[in-house]
Amino acid sequence: MAGLSIWTLPFRSIYSSVILGADAAFSGGRMKVERKPDVEKGSTMLARLSYWRPYLSKATAEIGRDLENALGVVTLEMHAEIRQALVYAHFCELMPFVHRGAFQIEETEDGFRLYYPGEDASHFEALDVIASELALTAMEKHFPFDPAPYLRMIETWPRLGGDFIGALRAAYDFHLKNVHEDVFIGAEAYERVLGFTHDEFKRVRAALMAYGTWCLGMANAAEASAVQEKGKRQIYFANECLEWLAPLHVSKMVLGVIDQIANAPRDRVDKILRYFREPAVAGETISGEGYLAPIQLLDGSFLMSPRALHIMTPERNILYVLNKTDRKQFNDLASGELEPSLLAHARPIFKALPGVDIKTNVIWGGREIDIVGYCRKTNSAVQVQAKAAIPANGARMTQQLETNTLKAVEQLEAFEDLAPAEKDAMIRAIFKVDADNVQWSSAVLSRSSFGTVRAWQAMQGRAALNLQLLQSIVNDVATEDAFDLATLPERAMKAICDIAAKGIRSWREETLDVFGSKITIPLLDLDDREIGRIRAALLRG
């Protein structure tokens, strides 16, 4: 990997080549090239670009006369190297799981085949993917582009008229209203630890997404013009389309737009951008493990991926970057905020279960139970241990999730081992009821997913919950008179399996050529549109 010739190229040349390739997947192709849009492939290409970060920092800072000039130095052989490097990045995602025994390895004639060690392993892997997908940030709708102002702007660019702010304001209002996600930390902690408010983050994030939407609108307008024109004007607009898909804009212009539409103090904007911006070729970088900073600082300008401005700006990535760059500050934040915030969001969803009352942070017998729920009508109860790790971007973070899940199971087991009479006594004491022979269940509550087959096997007989799965159960039992908490594990498994049946197309195998070695791997094909629809509905409640 380190010996590839592409790392001697200008950063703009390499980076732009990949984000243009990602756009081709997102859009289905440009200039009358028509393929089925593949959002998963486009997102994956951007995520894998993050694994290149140590190599990209070795590139040069030349920006060229324009994008056409910058791309002109990328030869056919170098394009082949780029494809090899993307495959290698995929390989880098998989190898930690191989080392931890998640896959069986079979030697083949020209390489290796990786496969799950049994049906349980592939089944639980699929469920964990679904749990993770449900916890992602949801865009409820697609932005309704009005092509007219963009067609006018592309004709007059770089002169900006009245359409400019109007188009950005429309996109800003849309993204501010239609992005839904879990809130990971409380409002007070934002100000105290991060130095900006949650509302300021949402406004600046909406402005960044609006800027990405504007760039895509301009690219669409340039593409439409190129298709209709001939000769030099066709070539001009075709090149303009590419310029807007990999825009290099003076930083003052971008910051000025954010100032104007987000209405946030510049010092707060700078603090927020620290989590989404990094130097292209020198200095400390923040990308890694599937997170790609959507803004690359290059020669006083911002080199951006409009698609990354949409998909790489959820709140969870603030936590990822903080954990990577300032572990002490992250630990201060995590220890006091992440789990209490998860419990605060879970409490009203649990209480929406018919007839269920909830107590949090219950101390009994020298141990703390994060949530205890009780339904008097069904004489049933549940104990819940919550683990609020950062949602996983890569193998290292998946391992941390799994460690937390196993710790939660260990804590649940300690209570499960108590005598029934002692459990009944706890219900009587904390809920002030006359209860005997209470029927119990146990649950692990996560922010997103839980880990590999090892974690899921440890949880068997217990409910695997995140906020979205819990909301799904609430929706399913809304018409019931009382909820039997003893059945929560079965209900939780049914909820996630029902979603998996709708959101998973199939397992398939794909062969990677990793610098001459053929490695066959299992891949899960998802119905991204269906999962997105379900995710948005559950985040709305």
Disulfide bonds with the S-S distance in Angstrom:
none
